[in-house]
Amino acid sequence: MPKLVETICPRCDGNGYIKVKQKENMVEHDCPMCLEEFLHMGGMVTTNNGYVMLPIENTRINVEGGRESITKWSGETLPEKGKDGP
């Protein structure tokens, strides 16, 4: 089984919400990808934590020091995985 690491949610960029266009305006919804339920003081709590667990070989460290999915392109000028740079 591959080692899992905490990674910035690729869908909401760690914000915990996504914006969806409905007709003419943008509506914010909770991000379903980083939704987490846990037991707190005897009750179930639901929160959007902004991260997901991914296999370490499918992630990379970004310029800010956080770990993100290799499929998520944050606008950094880094070589593509598997391709040789100049």
Buried (B, 14 or more C-beta within 10 A) or exposed (E): EEEEBEBBBBBBBBBBBBEEEEEEEEEEEBBEBBBEEEEEEEEEEEEBBBBBEBEEEBBBEBEEEBBBBBEBEBEEEEEEEEEEEE
